[in-house]
Amino acid sequence: MSTIKEVAERAGVSVTTVSRTLNNRGYISQSMRERIQRAMDELNYQPNEIARSLSFQHTRMIGVLVPDSVNPFFSEVIDYLARNLTVRGYKMLLYVASGTGDTAPDYVAMLRSNQVDGIIVALRSQLIESEIRDLPVVSFETLQTGRIPTVLCDNLQGGRLAAQELLDTGCIHPLMVGGRHATQNIPAFERFNGYREAIAAAGLEPRVHEINEDEWERDYRIPAHQALEHYPDTDGIFCTSDVIASYVMQEVLRLGKRVPEDVRIVGFNDVQLPYLSAIPMTSVHQPLDRMCATAVDCLLAQINGEEYHSDLLFPVELTRRASTRGYHDEVLP
Amino acid sequence: MSTIKEVAERAGVSVTTVSRTLNNRGYISQSMRERIQRAMDELNYQPNEIARSLSFQHTRMIGVLVPDSVNPFFSEVIDYLARNLTVRGYKMLLYVASGTGDTAPDYVAMLRSNQVDGIIVALRSQLIESEIRDLPVVSFETLQTGRIPTVLCDNLQGGRLAAQELLDTGCIHPLMVGGRHATQNIPAFERFNGYREAIAAAGLEPRVHEINEDEWERDYRIPAHQALEHYPDTDGIFCTSDVIASYVMQEVLRLGKRVPEDVRIVGFNDVQLPYLSAIPMTSVHQPLDRMCATAVDCLLAQINGEEYHSDLLFPVELTRRASTRGYHDEVLP
């Protein structure tokens, strides 16, 4: 880690001038500012971190790291986090990692230099312990290093509930279409285990068709087509996300089959897509509102040096809709 | 506007102590900080604004104001703005106004105190000229005061294209289902005019069913039901958003009608929902990628004191899918 003295030497100015620049004291010319900025960049010097540790100042800004703001799951997470932070008097500095090629350590460095009081991370990549140091962090549905609290839903139970719904509605050739990532720190993997366990317990074959989500860039028409081609007798499908389930439903209808009469479909997350779907979709519901409130509470407790003992694992429920039960249960609100 | 002297007087401390607190210089006790903060709050004093105008420092933070991060239109806007800002070395301070009860002036004040270099506003409410003062601002698909540049799509042409698609696919009883807001600064109103004009030019009756979007809190099942009940002979529907179109398609299928054989459906925005729809949906496409890049370019030009002359009005196109054309045109990518 560079020191303010090294920055001053490289920029050819006094330590006082660097300090005045960092603290916005007095007039510093634009060219001087740029010279000092260049020296700081070259030395990878992070000024605000120092200023912060000197002054103990809280900025009341929270960094939020998401891989994607377009996926309905993350857009709902952003919404709930924003509301909870606003109510608590905090603001959200949002980083969307999609397509930028940045890694998690890059983001942590950027957030540090913006003096955030803490971060909530929902990125797939691992944070580096040495980057985080004393920064308060809460992880959201991704497994980070041991000391970072992680807010999770009960993914294992979700897989079981989805399988049970297919069994309860009479499926005898159920299929699971599941998204996989190259990285292994996604607790959603547990959905596979819950599904396999419940289907095997019913004496049926736990068929699974895996989609490499990183390969398909959010357009799962081809993998949905391949899954149905490979298992043509399928009469019920559990998909590990509502996005995948939407493409699967599209493909089932395109093949001239009926939902739910010929094929029952269950999604996961229960955010937007299931109730906006042309045929309303049964889905495993995560209590995202409470999960986000808890993530914020847990982070603010760390920031304020308080103990936090509430449970970070949330139960899931199945929301039954027309894609497994038909329209007869549907009533307008 | 209060002065630092007034703050010092109210807090019963010296101007130097207030200044040291504002600039994070030296040690200030927590109780002293709180006393000064209280005085600043009572006087509505905005310290960073002063520090900023003194130092000409750029924070490379841009405030982004959206009414909602869950609606796919705004989640895509957030995504594109985030990418464009990241590429240009800027960060996004995101404010989601939904459900917080805050007004646009509140947000501008908050953003000012966080020293953003400028803001991009997609809120429905009007910004107040006196609040904005010299802050660089770009408006996105909302009409703000005269001097604020506004990035828009050609909503009038969008209404015409949608009407023409219904006419081209043989509709003789077309209907428009349109969202209305209490506020009048949404250029999307032009979609009504484009539709009416094209339908009347074809010698048909321009039926319009209006939905008060503020009343229904994003669940349009009842208004969709009412529209179809009121116009039972409808054979084609243009909806002013993909969200409304999704609920309308759901209701059409629930009534046992076929899409597109019995009822053709056209949405607007062409973000996520149309290609995730169980029956892929024809929609008026806004070039959100280019619109967001332009909003960022235009804002950074203001920040850097440069002229900006590129066009801020973007043409729209119709993306034809199964909801008007059936599956025969669909090929997997």
Interface residues (C-beta under 8 A of the other chain):
Chain A: N23 N24 R25 Y27 I28 Q30 R33 A51 R52 L54 S55 F56 Q57 M61 D68 S69 V70 P72 F74 S75 E76 I78 D79 A82 R83 T86 V87 K91 M92 L93 L94 Y95 V96 S98 G99 T100 D102 M110 N114 D219 R221 I222 H225 V243 S246 Y247 M249 Q250 L253 R254 V259 Q272 L273 Y275 L276 S277 A278 I279 P280 Y327 E330 L332 P333
Chain B: N23 N24 R25 I28 Q30 A51 R52 L54 S55 F56 Q57 M61 D68 S69 V70 P72 F74 S75 E76 I78 D79 A82 R83 T86 V87 K91 M92 L93 L94 Y95 V96 S98 G99 T100 D102 M110 N114 D219 R221 I222 H225 V243 S246 Y247 M249 Q250 L253 R254 V259 Q272 L273 Y275 L276 S277 A278 I279 P280 A322 Y327 E330 L332 P333
